Amino acid sequence: MSVTNALGCGQQKGYHASYRGVITEINLLKKVRIEIAVNEDFVEPTVNAIIKGARAGNIGDGKIFILDLPECIRIRTGETGSVAIG
């Protein structure tokens, strides 16, 4: 799992702020990006847990993208496939 702070824009459209009398449009908002690699058996429970924890019913709740991992290799041990994912 990796968690990254990011900046982005979507339907929120940003906001206007005033700094020293100058009005500035802030259209890149603070976001959090989470990347998780799980074995196929854990995809649905992981997605359900994320939805349960993140859904507030507001714009900006986020999106989940599910991608296929064709291969995974643990560098330290040389393990491959689902064993390397954990």
C-alpha positions in Angstrom: 0.0 0.0 0.0 1.2 3.5 -0.9 -0.4 6.8 0.3 0.5 9.9 -1.6 -0.5 13.6 -1.1 -1.6 15.0 -4.4 -3.2 18.1 -6.0 -6.1 17.8 -8.4 -9.3 19.3 -9.6 -12.6 17.7 -10.4 -16.3 18.7 -10.0 -15.4 20.8 -6.9 -14.1 23.5 -9.3 -11.8 25.0 -6.6 -12.4 28.3 -4.7 -11.3 31.9 -4.6 -8.9 33.2 -1.9 -7.6 36.6 -1.0 -3.9 37.0 -0.2 -2.7 40.6 0.6 -5.7 42.0 -1.2 -5.3 40.0 -4.4 -8.0 37.6 -5.2 -6.6 34.3 -6.5 -8.4 31.3 -8.0 -7.4 28.0 -6.3 -8.3 25.2 -8.7 -5.9 22.5 -7.5 -7.3 21.1 -4.3 -5.5 18.8 -1.8 -6.2 15.1 -2.5 -4.9 11.8 -1.2 -4.0 8.9 -3.6 -4.0 5.4 -2.2 -2.6 2.5 -4.2 -3.2 -1.0 -3.0 -2.2 -4.3 -4.6 -4.1 -7.3 -3.4 -4.6 -10.9 -4.6 -7.8 -11.5 -6.6 -9.7 -13.0 -3.6 -9.3 -9.7 -1.7 -10.4 -7.3 -4.4 -14.0 -7.1 -3.4 -13.5 -7.0 0.4 -10.9 -4.2 -0.1 -13.2 -2.2 -2.4 -16.1 -2.6 0.1 -13.8 -1.4 3.0 -12.7 1.6 1.1 -16.2 2.6 0.2 -17.4 2.1 3.7 -14.6 4.3 5.1 -14.6 7.0 2.4 -18.3 7.5 1.4 -19.7 10.8 2.8 -22.2 11.3 0.0 -20.5 14.5 -1.2 -18.7 15.5 -4.4 -15.1 14.6 -3.8 -15.6 11.3 -2.1 -13.2 9.9 -4.7 -13.0 7.1 -7.3 -11.7 3.6 -7.3 -9.9 2.2 -10.3 -9.3 -1.6 -10.5 -6.5 -2.6 -12.7 -5.1 -6.0 -13.6 -1.5 -6.7 -12.4 0.0 -9.0 -15.0 3.1 -9.7 -12.9 4.5 -8.9 -9.5 8.1 -9.7 -8.4 9.4 -9.3 -4.9 13.0 -8.1 -5.5 14.4 -9.3 -2.1 13.4 -12.9 -2.5 12.7 -13.3 -6.2 9.1 -14.5 -5.5 6.6 -13.9 -8.3 2.9 -13.8 -8.8 0.3 -13.8 -6.0 3.0 -15.0 -3.5 4.9 -11.8 -4.1 1.9 -9.6 -3.5 1.3 -11.1 -0.1 
